[in-house]
Amino acid sequence: MKLIRIIKSIRRLLFINKLRVVLSLIGITVGITSVIIMTALGEGARNKMLSQIEAMGSNLITIDAGKIKEVIGRKRQTQKVNTLKLKDSDALIEECGSIDKIAPTQDQAFLIKYGNGGTNCRVIGTTPDYPAIRNFKIDYGRFFTEEENKISARAAIVGTKVVDNLFYKANPIGEFIRINNVPFEIIGVLQKKGSSYDGADEDEVIFIPIQTGMRRLFNVDYIKNIYMHVKDKSKMKSAEDEIRELLRERHRLNLRDKEDDFTIQNMYTTLKAENETSSSFTFLISGVAGLSLLVGGVGILAMMLLSVKERTPEIGLRMAVGAKPNDILIQFLLEATILSSVGGTLGVIAGAAGTSLINHFTDFNALITEQSIFVSVIISCFIGIFFGAYPARRASLTQPIKALRG
């Protein structure tokens, strides 16, 4: 019966003070909407970053020649060196027992010609293990073999954007393209992969045997990177230490007490760091959005205080006929909580709609989690309890005789 009375009281409050109630609900609704959308954006950004890092390859360790620094999310070489060699790659696979696959690379941008058409893209010289290490899949055709690498075969595997730009989506297998005026036969086409976590377009690439590239295109005797697959994820750190020690020894850095002339990147460590950073960012922007909830809470407080003042005769009458202070306290506390919960529910609905619109009209994939919905509902209930506590307490302390006298 008490609950029915409270619901009737709320209905009466809604009809009598429509504008006041709507303004109070708007504050809570906007606050919860902001929290839902902000956490969805943060979670979407986090998932995108983590998926891009994982797409780089599992159990992956990379070596970059020289010192590498991240500038606005992109890797930049701050120290150019030519000390990283193919022989370093051979030594690593032979002497590091924790590594089971390795792929050295050298790359450069070239003008690619086919018939009367042309396009600029990155040409990567590597070895047959590269697709397995970096999670590249062949759509049709094949990747080159170790034998083709040894004999410096002029074989090329192209990305989907290269096919679109030069062949207009026609099957290019068996066709010849010219890279820096050197003819290469296309033997494979890659599946669509998208961008790497540092923003590089991995669909606008061409892979060739590294021996071919070093002799016919790049005209250098050194490499830029080495990609390695570690057998056991739990031994990534020890593998990194083993790799560093071997390279320092080969480059005679220990004898001269010099800094590393290479940069080792452990993708497992990077994944953990990015996960922690993204979680902190999501928490931060949710906190900023949560400030708007305080405005909604103050609105609930103001409305309930006015309601207590206007309903003083009603409170006095109820207490005169037997209602206890706790009954009045619970009634007003529930009124504030229910109103706040209604605003929270509307906020969740509006947040879900806003997130859907963002996903529909942009390429971003904002993600609403069950946790964010649950937390938003709990927060809205808590706001009702917290900001409704003082007005409810004030109502429960009303003196019946004074209240009836007005």
C-alpha positions as CSV (number, residue, x, y, z in Angstrom):
1,M,0.0,0.0,0.0
2,K,2.8,2.4,0.8
3,L,4.4,1.8,-2.6
4,I,1.1,2.5,-4.3
5,R,0.7,5.7,-2.3
6,I,4.3,6.8,-3.3
7,I,3.6,6.1,-7.0
8,K,0.4,8.1,-6.8
9,S,2.4,10.9,-5.1
10,I,5.0,10.9,-7.9
11,R,2.2,11.0,-10.5
12,R,0.7,14.0,-8.8
13,L,4.1,15.6,-8.6
14,L,4.6,15.1,-12.3
15,F,1.3,16.6,-13.3
16,I,1.4,19.5,-10.9
17,N,5.0,20.5,-11.6
18,K,5.6,19.3,-15.1
19,L,8.1,21.9,-16.1
20,R,10.1,21.6,-12.9
21,V,10.2,17.8,-13.2
22,V,11.2,17.9,-16.9
23,L,14.1,20.3,-16.1
24,S,15.3,18.1,-13.3
25,L,15.1,15.0,-15.5
26,I,17.0,16.7,-18.3
27,G,20.0,17.2,-16.1
28,I,20.1,13.5,-15.2
29,T,19.3,12.4,-18.7
30,V,22.0,14.6,-20.3
31,G,24.5,13.4,-17.7
32,I,23.8,9.7,-18.3
33,T,23.7,10.2,-22.0
34,S,27.2,11.8,-21.9
35,V,28.6,8.9,-19.7
36,I,27.2,6.3,-22.1
37,I,28.5,8.0,-25.3
38,M,31.9,8.9,-23.8
39,T,32.5,5.4,-22.4
40,A,31.3,3.9,-25.8
41,L,33.8,6.1,-27.6
42,G,36.6,5.2,-25.2
43,E,35.8,1.5,-25.4
44,G,35.6,1.7,-29.2
45,A,39.0,3.4,-29.4
46,R,40.5,0.9,-27.0
47,N,39.2,-2.1,-28.9
48,K,40.4,-0.6,-32.2
49,M,43.9,0.0,-30.9
50,L,44.1,-3.4,-29.2
51,S,42.8,-5.2,-32.4
52,Q,45.3,-3.3,-34.5
53,I,48.2,-4.3,-32.2
54,E,47.0,-7.9,-32.1
55,A,46.7,-7.9,-35.9
56,M,50.4,-7.1,-36.0
57,G,50.9,-10.7,-34.9
58,S,50.8,-12.7,-31.7
59,N,54.0,-13.3,-29.7
60,L,55.7,-10.7,-31.9
61,I,59.0,-9.0,-31.2
62,T,60.3,-6.4,-33.7
63,I,63.7,-4.9,-34.2
64,D,64.0,-1.5,-35.8
65,A,67.4,-0.2,-37.0
66,G,68.5,2.9,-35.0
67,K,66.4,4.7,-32.4
68,I,62.7,4.8,-32.9
69,K,60.4,7.3,-31.3
70,E,56.6,7.6,-31.5
71,V,55.3,10.9,-32.7
72,I,51.5,11.4,-32.7
73,G,51.0,7.6,-32.8
74,R,53.4,7.0,-35.7
75,K,56.9,5.5,-35.5
76,R,59.7,7.8,-36.5
77,Q,63.4,6.9,-36.9
78,T,65.4,9.5,-34.9
79,Q,68.8,7.9,-35.6
80,K,69.6,6.4,-39.1
81,V,72.0,3.5,-39.0
82,N,73.1,0.8,-41.5
83,T,74.4,-1.7,-38.9
84,L,71.4,-4.1,-39.0
85,K,72.2,-6.8,-41.6
86,L,70.7,-9.9,-43.0
87,K,73.4,-11.9,-41.2
88,D,71.9,-10.6,-37.9
89,S,68.6,-12.1,-38.9
90,D,70.4,-15.4,-39.7
91,A,72.2,-15.4,-36.4
92,L,69.1,-14.7,-34.4
93,I,67.1,-17.7,-35.8
94,E,70.1,-19.9,-35.4
95,E,71.2,-18.9,-31.9
96,C,68.0,-17.8,-30.1
97,G,66.1,-20.9,-29.1
98,S,63.0,-18.9,-28.1
99,I,62.4,-17.8,-31.7
100,D,60.8,-20.2,-34.3
101,K,60.1,-17.7,-37.2
102,I,61.9,-14.7,-38.4
103,A,61.5,-12.2,-41.3
104,P,63.9,-9.4,-42.1
105,T,62.6,-6.5,-44.1
106,Q,63.7,-3.5,-46.2
107,D,61.2,-1.2,-47.8
108,Q,60.9,1.9,-49.9
109,A,58.2,3.8,-51.8
110,F,58.2,3.4,-55.6
111,L,56.1,4.3,-58.6
112,I,54.4,1.2,-59.8
113,K,53.4,1.0,-63.4
114,Y,51.0,-1.3,-65.3
115,G,50.1,-0.5,-68.9
116,N,49.4,3.2,-69.0
117,G,48.5,3.4,-65.4
118,G,50.6,4.0,-62.3
119,T,50.4,4.3,-58.5
120,N,52.8,5.0,-55.7
121,C,53.0,2.5,-52.9
122,R,55.4,0.9,-50.4
123,V,57.4,-2.1,-51.6
124,I,58.6,-4.4,-48.9
125,G,61.4,-6.9,-49.4
126,T,61.1,-9.8,-46.9
127,T,61.2,-13.6,-46.5
128,P,58.4,-16.3,-46.7
129,D,57.8,-16.3,-43.0
130,Y,56.6,-12.7,-43.0
131,P,52.8,-13.5,-43.6
132,A,52.7,-16.0,-40.8
133,I,54.4,-13.7,-38.3
134,R,52.4,-10.6,-39.2
135,N,49.0,-12.3,-39.8
136,F,48.8,-11.5,-43.5
137,K,46.5,-13.8,-45.5
138,I,46.6,-14.6,-49.2
139,D,43.3,-14.0,-50.9
140,Y,44.2,-15.9,-54.1
141,G,47.5,-17.0,-55.6
142,R,50.4,-17.6,-53.3
143,F,53.4,-16.1,-51.5
144,F,56.9,-16.6,-52.8
145,T,59.1,-19.5,-51.6
146,E,62.5,-19.6,-50.0
147,E,63.9,-20.9,-53.2
148,E,62.5,-18.0,-55.1
149,N,64.1,-15.7,-52.5
150,K,67.5,-17.4,-52.9
151,I,67.5,-17.0,-56.7
152,S,66.2,-13.4,-56.5
153,A,63.0,-14.1,-58.4
154,R,61.1,-11.1,-59.6
155,A,57.8,-12.2,-57.9
156,A,55.3,-9.8,-56.3
157,I,52.4,-10.2,-53.9
158,V,50.1,-7.2,-54.0
159,G,47.6,-5.6,-51.6
160,T,43.9,-5.0,-52.4
161,K,44.4,-1.2,-53.0
162,V,47.1,-1.9,-55.5
163,V,44.7,-4.2,-57.4
164,D,42.0,-1.6,-57.2
165,N,44.3,1.2,-58.4
166,L,46.0,-0.7,-61.3
167,F,43.7,-3.5,-62.3
168,Y,40.3,-2.0,-61.3
169,K,39.5,-5.2,-59.3
170,A,40.3,-7.6,-62.2
171,N,42.4,-10.7,-61.4
172,P,46.1,-9.6,-61.7
173,I,47.6,-13.1,-61.3
174,G,50.2,-13.7,-64.0
175,E,50.3,-10.0,-65.0
176,F,53.6,-8.0,-65.0
177,I,54.0,-4.7,-63.2
178,R,57.1,-2.5,-63.3
179,I,58.6,-1.4,-60.0
180,N,61.2,1.3,-60.7
181,N,61.2,0.0,-64.3
182,V,62.0,-3.5,-63.2
183,P,59.4,-6.1,-64.3
184,F,57.8,-8.3,-61.6
185,E,55.2,-11.0,-62.1
186,I,52.2,-10.9,-59.7
187,I,51.8,-14.4,-58.1
188,G,49.5,-13.5,-55.2
189,V,46.9,-11.0,-53.8
190,L,46.6,-10.3,-50.1
191,Q,43.3,-10.3,-48.2
192,K,42.2,-6.8,-46.9
193,K,44.0,-6.0,-43.7
194,G,43.4,-2.3,-43.0
195,S,45.8,0.0,-41.1
196,S,48.4,-1.0,-38.5
197,Y,48.3,0.4,-35.0
198,D,50.8,3.1,-36.0
199,G,48.5,4.2,-39.0
200,A,50.4,2.6,-41.9
201,D,48.1,1.4,-44.7
202,E,48.7,-2.3,-45.0
203,D,46.5,-2.8,-48.1
204,E,48.6,-0.5,-50.3
205,V,51.8,-2.6,-50.2
206,I,53.7,-4.9,-52.5
207,F,55.8,-7.8,-51.1
208,I,58.9,-9.1,-53.0
209,P,61.7,-11.5,-52.0
210,I,64.2,-9.5,-49.9
211,Q,67.2,-10.8,-52.0
212,T,65.6,-9.4,-55.1
213,G,64.8,-6.1,-53.5
214,M,68.4,-5.6,-52.1
215,R,69.9,-6.3,-55.5
216,R,67.5,-4.7,-57.9
217,L,65.6,-2.0,-56.1
218,F,66.9,-0.8,-52.7
219,N,70.6,-0.9,-53.6
220,V,71.7,-1.2,-49.9
221,D,73.4,-4.0,-47.9
222,Y,71.4,-3.3,-44.7
223,I,67.9,-3.9,-43.5
224,K,65.3,-1.7,-41.6
225,N,63.5,-4.2,-39.5
226,I,63.4,-7.8,-38.2
227,Y,60.1,-9.4,-37.2
228,M,60.2,-12.5,-34.9
229,H,57.7,-14.9,-33.6
230,V,58.4,-16.2,-30.1
231,K,57.4,-19.8,-29.3
232,D,56.1,-19.2,-25.8
233,K,54.2,-16.0,-24.8
234,S,55.3,-16.4,-21.2
235,K,58.9,-16.0,-22.3
236,M,58.6,-12.8,-24.3
237,K,60.7,-10.8,-21.8
238,S,63.5,-13.4,-21.7
239,A,63.5,-13.6,-25.5
240,E,63.8,-9.9,-25.7
241,D,66.8,-9.9,-23.3
242,E,68.4,-12.8,-25.3
243,I,67.9,-10.9,-28.6
244,R,69.4,-7.7,-27.2
245,E,72.5,-9.4,-25.8
246,L,73.2,-11.2,-29.1
247,L,72.8,-8.1,-31.2
248,R,75.0,-6.0,-28.9
249,E,77.6,-8.7,-29.1
250,R,77.4,-8.8,-32.9
251,H,77.6,-5.0,-33.3
252,R,80.4,-4.8,-30.7
253,L,78.5,-2.4,-28.6
254,N,79.6,-4.0,-25.3
255,L,83.3,-3.5,-26.1
256,R,82.8,0.2,-26.7
257,D,80.2,0.6,-23.9
258,K,77.8,2.2,-26.4
259,E,74.0,2.4,-26.4
260,D,71.9,0.1,-28.6
261,D,72.0,1.0,-32.3
262,F,68.6,-0.7,-32.6
263,T,65.2,-0.6,-31.0
264,I,63.4,-3.7,-29.7
265,Q,59.6,-3.6,-29.5
266,N,57.8,-6.3,-27.5
267,M,54.2,-6.4,-28.8
268,Y,53.0,-8.2,-25.7
269,T,54.4,-5.4,-23.5
270,T,53.0,-2.8,-25.9
271,L,49.5,-4.5,-25.8
272,K,49.5,-4.4,-22.0
273,A,50.6,-0.7,-21.9
274,E,48.0,0.4,-24.5
275,N,45.3,-1.5,-22.6
276,E,46.2,0.3,-19.4
277,T,46.4,3.7,-21.1
278,S,43.1,3.2,-22.9
279,S,41.3,2.1,-19.7
280,S,42.7,5.2,-17.9
281,F,41.5,7.4,-20.8
282,T,38.0,5.9,-20.7
283,F,37.9,6.4,-17.0
284,L,39.0,10.0,-17.4
285,I,36.5,11.0,-20.1
286,S,33.7,9.2,-18.1
287,G,34.6,11.3,-15.1
288,V,34.4,14.5,-17.1
289,A,31.0,13.4,-18.5
290,G,30.0,12.5,-15.0
291,L,30.3,16.2,-13.9
292,S,27.1,16.9,-15.7
293,L,25.4,14.5,-13.4
294,L,26.1,16.8,-10.5
295,V,24.1,19.4,-12.3
296,G,21.2,17.0,-12.6
297,G,21.6,16.0,-8.9
298,V,21.4,19.6,-7.8
299,G,18.2,19.9,-9.9
300,I,16.7,17.0,-8.1
301,L,17.8,18.6,-4.8
302,A,16.2,21.9,-5.6
303,M,12.9,20.3,-6.9
304,M,12.5,18.1,-3.9
305,L,13.1,21.0,-1.5
306,L,10.4,23.0,-3.2
307,S,8.2,20.0,-3.2
308,V,8.7,19.6,0.6
309,K,7.8,23.3,1.1
310,E,4.7,23.1,-1.0
311,R,3.5,19.9,0.5
312,T,4.0,20.8,4.1
313,P,0.2,20.7,4.9
314,E,0.0,17.3,3.3
315,I,2.9,16.0,5.4
316,G,1.4,17.4,8.6
317,L,-2.0,15.8,7.8
318,R,-0.3,12.4,7.2
319,M,1.7,12.6,10.4
320,A,-1.4,13.6,12.3
321,V,-3.3,10.5,11.2
322,G,-0.4,8.2,12.2
323,A,2.4,8.4,9.6
324,K,5.8,8.1,11.3
325,P,8.8,10.3,10.4
326,N,10.5,7.3,8.8
327,D,7.4,6.8,6.5
328,I,7.8,10.4,5.3
329,L,11.6,10.0,5.0
330,I,11.2,6.8,2.8
331,Q,8.5,8.4,0.7
332,F,10.5,11.4,-0.3
333,L,13.7,9.4,-0.7
334,L,11.9,7.0,-3.0
335,E,10.4,9.8,-5.0
336,A,13.8,11.3,-5.6
337,T,15.3,7.9,-6.4
338,I,12.5,7.0,-8.9
339,L,12.7,10.3,-10.6
340,S,16.5,10.1,-10.9
341,S,16.2,6.5,-12.2
342,V,13.7,7.6,-14.8
343,G,16.2,10.2,-16.0
344,G,18.9,7.6,-16.0
345,T,16.8,5.2,-18.1
346,L,16.1,7.9,-20.6
347,G,19.8,8.7,-20.6
348,V,20.7,5.1,-21.4
349,I,18.2,5.1,-24.3
350,A,19.5,8.4,-25.6
351,G,23.1,7.3,-25.2
352,A,22.4,4.1,-27.1
353,A,20.7,6.1,-29.9
354,G,23.5,8.6,-30.0
355,T,26.1,5.8,-30.2
356,S,24.2,4.2,-33.0
357,L,24.1,7.5,-34.9
358,I,27.9,7.9,-34.5
359,N,28.5,4.4,-35.8
360,H,26.1,4.9,-38.7
361,F,27.5,8.2,-39.9
362,T,31.2,7.6,-39.2
363,D,33.7,4.9,-39.6
364,F,34.2,4.8,-35.9
365,N,32.9,1.8,-34.0
366,A,31.8,3.0,-30.6
367,L,30.9,0.2,-28.3
368,I,28.4,0.2,-25.4
369,T,29.2,-2.4,-22.8
370,E,26.8,-4.0,-20.3
371,Q,29.0,-2.7,-17.6
372,S,28.6,0.9,-18.7
373,I,24.8,0.5,-18.7
374,F,24.8,-1.1,-15.3
375,V,27.0,1.5,-13.8
376,S,24.9,4.3,-15.3
377,V,21.7,3.0,-13.8
378,I,23.4,2.5,-10.4
379,I,24.8,6.1,-10.6
380,S,21.4,7.5,-11.4
381,C,19.9,5.7,-8.4
382,F,22.7,6.8,-6.2
383,I,22.2,10.4,-7.3
384,G,18.5,10.2,-6.3
385,I,19.4,8.8,-2.9
386,F,22.3,11.3,-2.3
387,F,20.5,14.5,-3.4
388,G,17.1,13.4,-2.1
389,A,18.4,12.6,1.4
390,Y,18.4,16.1,2.7
391,P,14.9,17.1,1.5
392,A,13.6,13.7,2.7
393,R,15.2,14.3,6.1
394,R,13.8,17.8,6.3
395,A,10.3,16.5,5.4
396,S,10.5,13.8,8.1
397,L,11.3,16.4,10.8
398,T,8.1,18.4,10.0
399,Q,6.0,19.2,13.1
400,P,2.4,18.2,12.4
401,I,0.7,21.0,14.3
402,K,2.9,23.7,12.7
403,A,2.4,22.1,9.3
404,L,-1.4,22.1,9.6
405,R,-1.4,25.7,10.7
406,G,0.5,26.5,7.5
